[in-house]
């Protein structure tokens, strides 16, 4: 998300309670007390912008939903193809190649995930050190965004490789087994 869009979203979220109602928003003492502590649990995170679950997922090579554009548009992913190997009637060769793709993707995603975690740690450090500047913020957030983009590209790229390995019929079976309409593949790779 660009810096300008982030600012716009922050503005909309900050004024939306007053725009939605008929009058000014009033807060009770309890509301103020609640807001005072809304980030208390986050304060102790290893990386403030990533939950423990997200860190675990990244360190295990998980995709955090990064590959949804491929998945929902007819490009199956190696992990789910392995889960559905029997239903898709993968040949022995397809199964072996899918396992290789999955392991290669996982290794690459773990490395890219660690790089992303480190860039997010650097964003935290800009503020933790107490001397944040606009230039330091810009540099750290751009580096984190690039690392996130690289990680996302890893996951998306392996959906292309997986699609090349399957027949059109298997892709259709995959979509049906995953609960999609089966018509999602707007590409004609086979």
N, C-alpha and C positions, 0 to 999 in steps of 0.2 A: 504494500500500500504506500503511495507516495506521501511525502511529508504534508503537502497541501490537503490531501484527502484525510489524513489523520487529524489535522487541525479542524477541518470542517466537521468530521464526525464528533470530535471532542466538543465543539461548539454546540452542535445539535443536541447531543446528550446532556449538556449542561443547562440548556434552556428548555428542553422538552417538557419537564414537569409543569412549568408555568404556562407553556403554550397550550397544553392539553386541557387545563381546567378552566373554570369560569372566573377565577380570581387568583390572588396570590396564594402560593403554597405556604402553609404554616407548619412549623415543626414543633413537636412537643419536646420536653426535656429528654424523654426516652429515645426519641428519634435521634437527637443530637448525640446522646451517649452511644447509640448503636453505630452511627457513622464514624464516631471517633475510633472505634475498634474494628471497622470492617476489613482492614488489611493486616490485623494482628497475626493471623495464621500465616500469611504470606511472608511476613518479615523474617521468619526463620528458615525460609527456603534456601537451598543451596544456590539456586539462580532464581531471582525474584520473578522473572517472566515465564518460567517453566515450572509446572507442577511436578511432584515426584513421579506421578504416572507418566507424564510426557518424557521426563528424563529416562525412565526405565525403557519406554518404547524406543526412544532414539538410540539408546545404548545397545538395544537388542536388534537394531536394524529395521524397526517398524516404520510404517509410512505416515502415521498421523493423518491419514486421509489425503495425503498429497497427490495420490494417483487417481482421484475420483474422476477428473475429466477423461482420462483414458478408460477407466473401468466402466463408466456409464455410457460411453460412446462406442462400445464394441471392441475394446482392446483388453483382453483378459490379462490378469497378472499371474506370475508364476506360483505364488503361494496358494491362491485359490484354485488354480488348475491342478496343483498337486492334491488338494483336498477333494477334488472332483474327478480324479484320474480314472476311477472305475466307470463313473457315469459317462465320461467323455470317450471311453474306450480308447485310451491312449495306447499307441503301439509301444513296444519295449524301447525302441529308439527315442520316441517322443518323451517317454517317461524319464529316460536317462538324461536327455537334453534339458528337460524341464527342471530336473534336480540340479543340474549344473548351472542353469540360469538362476535358479533361486539362490544357490550358495554364493554365486558371484555377486548377485544383487545384494544379498545380505552383508557380505564383506564390504562391499563398496558403500552401502548405506550406513554401516556402523562407523566407518571412517568419516564419511560426510556428516553424520550425526554428531560425532565428537567435535568436529570442526565447528559446527553450528553452536553446540553447547559452549565452546570456548569463546566464540564471538559474543554470545549473550552474556557470558561472564565478564567480558571486557566492557560491555555496556553498563553492567552493574558497577564495575570498578571506576568508571568515569565519575559516578556520583558518590561512591563509597569513599573515595579519596578526598572528597570535599572541595575540589577545585574544578568543577564542571564548567566547560566553555561551549559556546555554540560550535566551534570547530571540532572539539573533541567529541561532542554528541553526534555531529554529522558523520565524522569518520567512523565511530564505533557502530552507529546504527546502519550505515551503508555496508560495512563489513559483515554485520549480522544478517542483513537482508541478502547479500550475495551468497553467504554460506547456506542460508535457508533455500534460496533458489537452486543452488547446486545440488542440495539434498533432494529437492523435489524433482529435479531433472533426472537423477539416478532412478528414482522409482518410476517415473513416466517412461523413460527410455526402455526399461525392461518389459514394459507392456508391449512395446513395438516388437521386441525380440520374440516375445511369447506368441504374439499374433502371427508372426511369420512362420512359426512352427506348427500351428494348428490348421486344420481344414476349415472351410467355411461352415460345414455342417457341425463341426465340433464347437466353433465359436457360437453358433446358434444354440446348441445344446447348453453351452456354458451360460449364456444369457438367460435361458429359461430356468436352469438350475439355480441361478443366483437371484431369481425373482424379477428379472427385467423383462421387458416385453418381447425380447428376441429380435426386434427390428432395429436395435440401436446402432448396428454397425454401418455407419455412413461411408465407410471406406470400402473399396473393392480390391483387396490385396490378393485374392485367389481367384 
